[in-house]
């Protein structure tokens, strides 16, 4: 099975369509599959439902798809850094399903493991629990959360071999790992592709069986979401 593609546009041919559900990896601007997001923007597909921890920032990452009005619904836990997200939500132009961060990660992991749903205490007694089944275990209430299985997952890794075995680096592992398994079609972009056998099997975070298509997206710009500068001490 051919997995290597020359660029993000080629890797998404025959996959994208209107009204599909996409799991998008990344944690803030770390591990963001920006080449694949750019290709989705260029494709013009619309009505997308996207499950992602955050929505990028204005004009960066998923912020581009919000700006182009290609996203219909976001399933997210943290969206505070995107003014366009806020504007569309408050104007009733964007449907939002807020999901606690750990619950979102587990929903994706569960979907990838074939688990249709699970019970959790997180969100009990809050707006998160509205409309969801509540079950009591040993005197405590738990709410039922559904696993997420998307039409497409897009993730960014640090390194991969030609068969798609993936390694993430540090914070970029957050959400990329569970979302890589939570769909029928996972496309990955990485900073470096090495020959099969080059990676230590014990260091692989996602086995290549989950990765259907793969591109090298390098070089990448290292972005800083919040720049904090210590004030210079008086001489």
BALOBA-1460 file (C-alpha; in Angstrom, 3 decimals):
// residues 235
<rec num="1" residu="x" x="0.000" y="0.000" z="0.000"/>
<rec num="2" residu="x" x="1.419" y="3.348" z="-1.057"/>
<rec num="3" residu="x" x="1.746" y="5.680" z="1.938"/>
<rec num="4" residu="x" x="4.238" y="8.345" z="0.846"/>
<rec num="5" residu="x" x="2.852" y="11.379" z="-0.984"/>
<rec num="6" residu="x" x="4.726" y="14.411" z="-2.337"/>
<rec num="7" residu="x" x="2.650" y="17.054" z="-0.524"/>
<rec num="8" residu="x" x="-0.463" y="17.638" z="1.549"/>
<rec num="9" residu="x" x="-2.725" y="18.339" z="-1.425"/>
<rec num="10" residu="x" x="-1.827" y="15.032" z="-3.051"/>
<rec num="11" residu="x" x="-2.254" y="13.171" z="0.255"/>
<rec num="12" residu="x" x="-5.848" y="14.394" z="0.614"/>
<rec num="13" residu="x" x="-7.020" y="13.647" z="-2.941"/>
<rec num="14" residu="x" x="-10.155" y="11.524" z="-2.928"/>
<rec num="15" residu="x" x="-10.712" y="11.964" z="0.820"/>
<rec num="16" residu="x" x="-12.128" y="15.440" z="1.373"/>
<rec num="17" residu="x" x="-15.821" y="16.165" z="1.000"/>
<rec num="18" residu="x" x="-18.342" y="18.615" z="2.424"/>
<rec num="19" residu="x" x="-19.900" y="17.911" z="5.845"/>
<rec num="20" residu="x" x="-17.255" y="15.442" z="6.991"/>
<rec num="21" residu="x" x="-15.927" y="15.027" z="10.553"/>
<rec num="22" residu="x" x="-12.198" y="15.575" z="11.110"/>
<rec num="23" residu="x" x="-10.031" y="14.884" z="14.168"/>
<rec num="24" residu="x" x="-7.195" y="17.410" z="14.218"/>
<rec num="25" residu="x" x="-4.156" y="16.829" z="16.438"/>
<rec num="26" residu="x" x="-2.100" y="19.457" z="18.189"/>
<rec num="27" residu="x" x="-1.850" y="21.214" z="21.538"/>
<rec num="28" residu="x" x="-1.957" y="24.955" z="21.129"/>
<rec num="29" residu="x" x="0.469" y="25.601" z="18.279"/>
<rec num="30" residu="x" x="2.542" y="22.546" z="19.191"/>
<rec num="31" residu="x" x="2.088" y="19.559" z="16.901"/>
<rec num="32" residu="x" x="-0.332" y="21.383" z="14.651"/>
<rec num="33" residu="x" x="-0.735" y="19.683" z="11.202"/>
<rec num="34" residu="x" x="-0.424" y="22.993" z="9.397"/>
<rec num="35" residu="x" x="0.393" y="21.673" z="5.909"/>
<rec num="36" residu="x" x="-2.732" y="19.504" z="5.906"/>
<rec num="37" residu="x" x="-4.849" y="22.365" z="7.290"/>
<rec num="38" residu="x" x="-3.587" y="24.597" z="4.474"/>
<rec num="39" residu="x" x="-4.552" y="21.954" z="1.917"/>
<rec num="40" residu="x" x="-8.039" y="21.668" z="3.412"/>
<rec num="41" residu="x" x="-8.423" y="25.441" z="3.178"/>
<rec num="42" residu="x" x="-7.352" y="25.427" z="-0.463"/>
<rec num="43" residu="x" x="-9.744" y="22.571" z="-1.296"/>
<rec num="44" residu="x" x="-12.756" y="24.680" z="-0.369"/>
<rec num="45" residu="x" x="-14.696" y="21.896" z="1.400"/>
<rec num="46" residu="x" x="-17.349" y="23.259" z="3.748"/>
<rec num="47" residu="x" x="-19.663" y="22.268" z="6.571"/>
<rec num="48" residu="x" x="-16.855" y="20.598" z="8.511"/>
<rec num="49" residu="x" x="-17.175" y="19.248" z="12.046"/>
<rec num="50" residu="x" x="-13.752" y="19.339" z="13.673"/>
<rec num="51" residu="x" x="-12.714" y="17.726" z="16.938"/>
<rec num="52" residu="x" x="-9.622" y="19.492" z="18.248"/>
<rec num="53" residu="x" x="-8.347" y="20.513" z="21.674"/>
<rec num="54" residu="x" x="-8.187" y="24.115" z="20.508"/>
<rec num="55" residu="x" x="-8.966" y="26.146" z="17.404"/>
<rec num="56" residu="x" x="-5.526" y="27.586" z="16.688"/>
<rec num="57" residu="x" x="-5.170" y="31.342" z="16.812"/>
<rec num="58" residu="x" x="-6.427" y="33.996" z="14.423"/>
<rec num="59" residu="x" x="-5.106" y="33.225" z="10.952"/>
<rec num="60" residu="x" x="-2.971" y="30.280" z="12.119"/>
<rec num="61" residu="x" x="-3.853" y="26.584" z="12.101"/>
<rec num="62" residu="x" x="-7.577" y="25.942" z="12.355"/>
<rec num="63" residu="x" x="-7.983" y="29.706" z="12.606"/>
<rec num="64" residu="x" x="-7.576" y="29.709" z="8.824"/>
<rec num="65" residu="x" x="-10.569" y="27.397" z="8.359"/>
<rec num="66" residu="x" x="-12.650" y="29.542" z="10.705"/>
<rec num="67" residu="x" x="-11.689" y="32.632" z="8.741"/>
<rec num="68" residu="x" x="-12.747" y="30.978" z="5.479"/>
<rec num="69" residu="x" x="-16.041" y="29.804" z="7.060"/>
<rec num="70" residu="x" x="-15.360" y="26.143" z="6.254"/>
<rec num="71" residu="x" x="-16.087" y="24.909" z="9.798"/>
<rec num="72" residu="x" x="-19.695" y="24.299" z="10.836"/>
<rec num="73" residu="x" x="-19.056" y="22.804" z="14.283"/>
<rec num="74" residu="x" x="-16.152" y="22.596" z="16.722"/>
<rec num="75" residu="x" x="-15.747" y="19.937" z="19.424"/>
<rec num="76" residu="x" x="-13.104" y="21.532" z="21.666"/>
<rec num="77" residu="x" x="-11.934" y="22.152" z="25.199"/>
<rec num="78" residu="x" x="-9.897" y="25.381" z="24.927"/>
<rec num="79" residu="x" x="-10.713" y="28.129" z="22.462"/>
<rec num="80" residu="x" x="-9.736" y="31.296" z="24.298"/>
<rec num="81" residu="x" x="-6.998" y="32.474" z="21.941"/>
<rec num="82" residu="x" x="-9.118" y="32.826" z="18.801"/>
<rec num="83" residu="x" x="-11.096" y="36.058" z="18.427"/>
<rec num="84" residu="x" x="-12.759" y="34.917" z="15.207"/>
<rec num="85" residu="x" x="-13.946" y="31.765" z="16.966"/>
<rec num="86" residu="x" x="-15.436" y="33.939" z="19.711"/>
<rec num="87" residu="x" x="-17.108" y="36.265" z="17.217"/>
<rec num="88" residu="x" x="-18.692" y="33.446" z="15.185"/>
<rec num="89" residu="x" x="-19.869" y="31.613" z="18.313"/>
<rec num="90" residu="x" x="-21.477" y="34.681" z="19.896"/>
<rec num="91" residu="x" x="-23.105" y="35.578" z="16.558"/>
<rec num="92" residu="x" x="-24.641" y="32.117" z="16.258"/>
<rec num="93" residu="x" x="-22.593" y="31.335" z="13.136"/>
<rec num="94" residu="x" x="-20.638" y="28.434" z="14.662"/>
<rec num="95" residu="x" x="-21.912" y="25.423" z="16.583"/>
<rec num="96" residu="x" x="-19.703" y="24.542" z="19.556"/>
<rec num="97" residu="x" x="-19.593" y="21.417" z="21.709"/>
<rec num="98" residu="x" x="-17.390" y="22.187" z="24.690"/>
<rec num="99" residu="x" x="-15.717" y="19.098" z="26.097"/>
<rec num="100" residu="x" x="-13.359" y="18.841" z="29.106"/>
<rec num="101" residu="x" x="-9.806" y="18.291" z="27.946"/>
<rec num="102" residu="x" x="-9.283" y="14.843" z="29.453"/>
<rec num="103" residu="x" x="-12.714" y="13.718" z="28.314"/>
<rec num="104" residu="x" x="-11.965" y="14.801" z="24.736"/>
<rec num="105" residu="x" x="-8.703" y="12.852" z="24.720"/>
<rec num="106" residu="x" x="-10.469" y="9.778" z="26.110"/>
<rec num="107" residu="x" x="-13.342" y="10.075" z="23.602"/>
<rec num="108" residu="x" x="-10.806" y="9.909" z="20.788"/>
<rec num="109" residu="x" x="-8.842" y="7.090" z="22.412"/>
<rec num="110" residu="x" x="-12.062" y="5.154" z="23.017"/>
<rec num="111" residu="x" x="-13.187" y="5.625" z="19.428"/>
<rec num="112" residu="x" x="-9.868" y="4.283" z="18.187"/>
<rec num="113" residu="x" x="-10.142" y="1.285" z="20.531"/>
<rec num="114" residu="x" x="-13.641" y="0.388" z="19.356"/>
<rec num="115" residu="x" x="-15.308" y="1.561" z="22.576"/>
<rec num="116" residu="x" x="-18.653" y="3.195" z="21.810"/>
<rec num="117" residu="x" x="-18.921" y="5.055" z="25.110"/>
<rec num="118" residu="x" x="-17.696" y="5.329" z="28.694"/>
<rec num="119" residu="x" x="-18.799" y="6.806" z="32.020"/>
<rec num="120" residu="x" x="-16.910" y="9.635" z="33.712"/>
<rec num="121" residu="x" x="-17.422" y="11.876" z="36.752"/>
<rec num="122" residu="x" x="-16.003" y="14.864" z="34.885"/>
<rec num="123" residu="x" x="-18.781" y="17.336" z="34.157"/>
<rec num="124" residu="x" x="-21.397" y="15.864" z="36.504"/>
<rec num="125" residu="x" x="-23.740" y="18.608" z="37.687"/>
<rec num="126" residu="x" x="-22.553" y="21.092" z="35.042"/>
<rec num="127" residu="x" x="-23.690" y="22.184" z="31.589"/>
<rec num="128" residu="x" x="-21.466" y="19.434" z="30.170"/>
<rec num="129" residu="x" x="-23.890" y="16.834" z="31.549"/>
<rec num="130" residu="x" x="-27.022" y="18.305" z="29.942"/>
<rec num="131" residu="x" x="-28.843" y="15.754" z="27.792"/>
<rec num="132" residu="x" x="-26.482" y="12.914" z="28.699"/>
<rec num="133" residu="x" x="-27.275" y="9.674" z="30.478"/>
<rec num="134" residu="x" x="-26.374" y="9.669" z="34.173"/>
<rec num="135" residu="x" x="-25.621" y="6.398" z="35.973"/>
<rec num="136" residu="x" x="-24.799" y="5.834" z="39.623"/>
<rec num="137" residu="x" x="-21.851" y="3.631" z="40.557"/>
<rec num="138" residu="x" x="-21.192" y="2.943" z="44.246"/>
<rec num="139" residu="x" x="-23.034" y="6.086" z="45.286"/>
<rec num="140" residu="x" x="-21.451" y="8.483" z="42.780"/>
<rec num="141" residu="x" x="-22.999" y="9.815" z="39.568"/>
<rec num="142" residu="x" x="-21.225" y="9.406" z="36.244"/>
<rec num="143" residu="x" x="-22.195" y="10.708" z="32.795"/>
<rec num="144" residu="x" x="-22.034" y="8.748" z="29.564"/>
<rec num="145" residu="x" x="-19.653" y="10.137" z="26.944"/>
<rec num="146" residu="x" x="-19.535" y="8.786" z="23.391"/>
<rec num="147" residu="x" x="-16.333" y="7.743" z="21.670"/>
<rec num="148" residu="x" x="-15.350" y="9.779" z="18.617"/>
<rec num="149" residu="x" x="-14.729" y="8.109" z="15.269"/>
<rec num="150" residu="x" x="-14.081" y="10.653" z="12.526"/>
<rec num="151" residu="x" x="-14.043" y="10.376" z="8.745"/>
<rec num="152" residu="x" x="-10.479" y="11.730" z="8.716"/>
<rec num="153" residu="x" x="-7.693" y="12.356" z="11.230"/>
<rec num="154" residu="x" x="-4.888" y="14.802" z="10.473"/>
<rec num="155" residu="x" x="-1.840" y="14.683" z="12.746"/>
<rec num="156" residu="x" x="1.723" y="15.992" z="12.881"/>
<rec num="157" residu="x" x="4.660" y="13.890" z="14.016"/>
<rec num="158" residu="x" x="8.313" y="14.567" z="14.570"/>
<rec num="159" residu="x" x="9.665" y="11.564" z="12.724"/>
<rec num="160" residu="x" x="8.281" y="8.587" z="10.801"/>
<rec num="161" residu="x" x="9.604" y="5.679" z="8.797"/>
<rec num="162" residu="x" x="8.378" y="4.886" z="5.301"/>
<rec num="163" residu="x" x="5.758" y="2.458" z="6.626"/>
<rec num="164" residu="x" x="4.149" y="5.172" z="8.757"/>
<rec num="165" residu="x" x="5.414" y="4.329" z="12.250"/>
<rec num="166" residu="x" x="5.235" y="7.675" z="14.074"/>
<rec num="167" residu="x" x="7.178" y="9.384" z="16.841"/>
<rec num="168" residu="x" x="5.981" y="12.617" z="18.444"/>
<rec num="169" residu="x" x="8.203" y="15.073" z="20.279"/>
<rec num="170" residu="x" x="7.317" y="16.329" z="23.756"/>
<rec num="171" residu="x" x="4.109" y="18.413" z="23.948"/>
<rec num="172" residu="x" x="3.226" y="17.644" z="20.322"/>
<rec num="173" residu="x" x="2.284" y="14.149" z="21.497"/>
<rec num="174" residu="x" x="-0.776" y="15.586" z="23.275"/>
<rec num="175" residu="x" x="-3.927" y="14.780" z="21.282"/>
<rec num="176" residu="x" x="-1.993" y="13.756" z="18.183"/>
<rec num="177" residu="x" x="-1.551" y="10.238" z="19.546"/>
<rec num="178" residu="x" x="-5.206" y="9.425" z="20.389"/>
<rec num="179" residu="x" x="-6.547" y="11.238" z="17.326"/>
<rec num="180" residu="x" x="-4.268" y="9.247" z="15.018"/>
<rec num="181" residu="x" x="-6.325" y="6.154" z="15.849"/>
<rec num="182" residu="x" x="-9.784" y="7.758" z="15.953"/>
<rec num="183" residu="x" x="-10.794" y="7.671" z="12.290"/>
<rec num="184" residu="x" x="-11.198" y="5.516" z="9.215"/>
<rec num="185" residu="x" x="-8.447" y="7.482" z="7.413"/>
<rec num="186" residu="x" x="-5.410" y="9.034" z="9.109"/>
<rec num="187" residu="x" x="-3.050" y="11.296" z="7.188"/>
<rec num="188" residu="x" x="0.159" y="12.385" z="8.922"/>
<rec num="189" residu="x" x="2.739" y="15.060" z="8.232"/>
<rec num="190" residu="x" x="6.163" y="14.832" z="9.813"/>
<rec num="191" residu="x" x="9.416" y="16.738" z="9.989"/>
<rec num="192" residu="x" x="11.523" y="13.803" z="8.809"/>
<rec num="193" residu="x" x="10.942" y="10.457" z="7.076"/>
<rec num="194" residu="x" x="13.557" y="7.728" z="7.586"/>
<rec num="195" residu="x" x="13.981" y="4.227" z="6.109"/>
<rec num="196" residu="x" x="12.103" y="1.292" z="7.614"/>
<rec num="197" residu="x" x="14.162" y="-0.229" z="10.439"/>
<rec num="198" residu="x" x="15.736" y="3.092" z="11.460"/>
<rec num="199" residu="x" x="13.441" y="3.645" z="14.447"/>
<rec num="200" residu="x" x="13.730" y="1.846" z="17.765"/>
<rec num="201" residu="x" x="10.440" y="-0.094" z="18.114"/>
<rec num="202" residu="x" x="10.241" y="0.882" z="21.784"/>
<rec num="203" residu="x" x="10.095" y="4.589" z="20.888"/>
<rec num="204" residu="x" x="7.192" y="4.399" z="18.420"/>
<rec num="205" residu="x" x="4.040" y="6.175" z="19.638"/>
<rec num="206" residu="x" x="1.644" y="5.221" z="16.815"/>
<rec num="207" residu="x" x="2.155" y="2.028" z="14.771"/>
<rec num="208" residu="x" x="2.142" y="2.421" z="11.013"/>
<rec num="209" residu="x" x="-1.015" y="0.310" z="10.646"/>
<rec num="210" residu="x" x="-3.016" y="3.387" z="11.658"/>
<rec num="211" residu="x" x="-1.341" y="5.738" z="9.171"/>
<rec num="212" residu="x" x="-2.761" y="5.481" z="5.661"/>
<rec num="213" residu="x" x="-0.966" y="8.432" z="4.025"/>
<rec num="214" residu="x" x="2.198" y="10.321" z="4.939"/>
<rec num="215" residu="x" x="4.051" y="13.439" z="3.854"/>
<rec num="216" residu="x" x="7.191" y="15.288" z="4.894"/>
<rec num="217" residu="x" x="6.125" y="18.864" z="5.630"/>
<rec num="218" residu="x" x="9.511" y="20.342" z="6.533"/>
<rec num="219" residu="x" x="10.721" y="23.003" z="6.934"/>
<rec num="220" residu="x" x="8.456" y="24.392" z="9.657"/>
<rec num="221" residu="x" x="8.423" y="27.782" z="11.334"/>
<rec num="222" residu="x" x="8.714" y="27.520" z="15.125"/>
<rec num="223" residu="x" x="5.848" y="29.632" z="16.410"/>
<rec num="224" residu="x" x="5.467" y="30.967" z="19.958"/>
<rec num="225" residu="x" x="1.890" y="31.269" z="21.191"/>
<rec num="226" residu="x" x="2.722" y="33.486" z="24.184"/>
<rec num="227" residu="x" x="5.972" y="35.419" z="24.253"/>
<rec num="228" residu="x" x="6.935" y="36.269" z="27.842"/>
<rec num="229" residu="x" x="9.945" y="38.511" z="28.422"/>
<rec num="230" residu="x" x="11.479" y="39.096" z="31.844"/>
<rec num="231" residu="x" x="11.927" y="42.744" z="32.686"/>
<rec num="232" residu="x" x="15.536" y="43.826" z="32.705"/>
<rec num="233" residu="x" x="16.844" y="44.515" z="36.190"/>
<rec num="234" residu="x" x="17.988" y="48.026" z="36.984"/>
<rec num="235" residu="x" x="21.723" y="48.569" z="36.632"/>
